[in-house]
């Protein structure tokens, strides 16, 4: 079984955000960016990064992609790529657990799950603890990648995501499984055929 969800992070303006460069410089960086749109009161709208995440229930191995929205078509594309990625790592996906987001309640999502041979289950409304493994992964992702260090641009942060996922999957010890997530996968390096 896999858990799927979306988490959102505000994009970083060129020059860095106020958390690391100070409030005055951070606001100056937001104002000076030419490639962003302006909203009400001429405020900079730097946008949002929608991180679609997939976590295996047993091993806690994670897969993530940064997308520009959280629509059903995007979520289906992420599901299909995650399904293939997990198959390459020897994980057979039989069920998927999601919250009650609009993307996961759509007929297109239902049809995509049926096409892949996956049984879709939804959590009860307003019960995020049911999907707790992926909610905890979101917190780890925020602390270990999104807000872990200074990024001078959104591109730099996005380029750091694969390294952050590699560290999480292969090196970050988890007490619940007594090792890194990949230690729970059988034949990960492909030595046994």
N, C-alpha and C positions, 0 to 999 in steps of 0.2 A: 504494500500500500504506500502511496505517496501523498504528501500534503502539498497543496498549492495555495498561493496567496500573492498579494501585491503589496509592497510597501513604497512609500513616497519619500523622496529627499529633495529639498530645494536645490536648484542648480547653483553652482559657484560662479560669481562674476570674475572676469579676468583681473588678476591682482590679488585674489583671495577674499575671504569673507571676514566679517567683523570679529568672529570668534578668535581668530589668530592674529589679525593685524590691528585690532582695536576698532571700536565703534566708528570713530570719525573717519579712519581710512577705509573701512569696509563700506560705509555709505558713499564715500567718494568713488570707490571702485564700481559700485552699482551705477552711480550717475554717469561715469565716464565711458561705460561700455556703449559702443556705437551699434553693435549687432543685436541689441535687444529692443523689444517693443515697449511702448509706454502705455500706462493705464491712466486711471483717474488721477487727477492732480499731478500729471506728468511723472508719476512714480515708475521706476523701472520694474518691469515684469520679467524676471530672469528665468522663470519657468520651473518645471518640476521634472525630476527623473523618476519614472515609474519602474521599480525593480521587481520584475516577476520572479518569484522564487519557488523552487520545488525541492522538497526534502523527503528522502526515503524514511519510512517509519521505523524500520528495523535498524539500519546501519547509521542513519542520520547523515548520510552523504547528501550534499547540497548541490543544486544547479541553479544558476541565476542569470538573468539577462536584463539589460537596461533598455526600456522601450519608451516611446513618446506618449503612450496612452495606456489605458486599462480596458479597452474595448474587447468584446468577445473574439473578434478576428485575431487580435494580437495575442490574447490568452490561448487561443487554439494553436497558433503558430508556436508559441513557447511550449505548450504541452506536447506537440508532435516532435519538436527538437529534443525536449527532455526525455521523452519516451525512447527515442533513438539513442541518446547519450547513455541512459541507464542500461539499455540493452547491450551496448558496447562494453559496459562494466559488469555484465553478468547479472543484472537485476531485472527480474521479470515483473512488470507492472500489471497488476490485476485489478486494483482498486485505486480510486483517487478521492481524497477528502478535501473539501473546499468550504469556505464560508458562503454566505448568501449574497455575494456581490452580483451585480447585474450581469457581468460576463459569464458567471458560472450558473446562472439561472436560465440562460438563453437556450433556444432550440438548437442553435448552431453548436454550442458546447455539448449538449446532449448527443447530437448526431456524431460529433467528432469522437467522443468517448466510445460510442457504439462501434464506430468504424475501427477504432484501435483495440476493441475488445476489452474495454475497461469499464468496471462498474463504478458509477459516480455516486458518492454520498455527500450530503451537506450537513453542516453543523446546525444546531438549534440557533435561532436568531438570538443575538445579544449574548452569546456564550463563547467568547474567544478562547477560553481555556480548553475547550474541546479540541481545538486546533493548536494546542499549546506548543508542540514541537517546532512548528514553523514560526510562531510568535516569538519564541525564545531565540530562534535563528535570526529573526529580524533585529532583535536587540544586539546580538553578537555581531551582526553585519554592520550595524550603526557604530558600535564601539570599536570594532576591529578594522573597519575599512572606511566608511563614509566620514566619520568624525575623528579618526585616529590621529591624523597628522595634518600639517598644512598642505593644501593643494592650491596652486596658483591659478588654476582654471578648472572648468568642468571636464575638459578633455583629459587632463592629467588624472583626475579622480576616476574617470571611466576606464582609463588605461590600467589603473591599479586594481580593478576588480578581479581579473583572472588570478593574479598573484594572491589576493586576499582569499579567494575561494580555494586555491591550492593549499594555502596554509591551513585553512579550516578543515579541509577534507583529509589532508595527509599528515599534519603535524600537531594540530591543536588537540591536546588530551582532554577527554570528556569523562568525568567520573562515573556517569551513568553507564557507560559502555566500557570502561577501563582501558581507554586508549583513543586514538584518533578514529574518526568514522570509517576510514578505509580498512581498518583492521577487522571490521565485521564482514567485509566482502570476501568471498572465496575466490581464489585464483585471480586476484587483481593483476599481477604482472604478466599473466598468461603462461606461466611455467608448466602448468599441468593441462594437457589437452585430452 
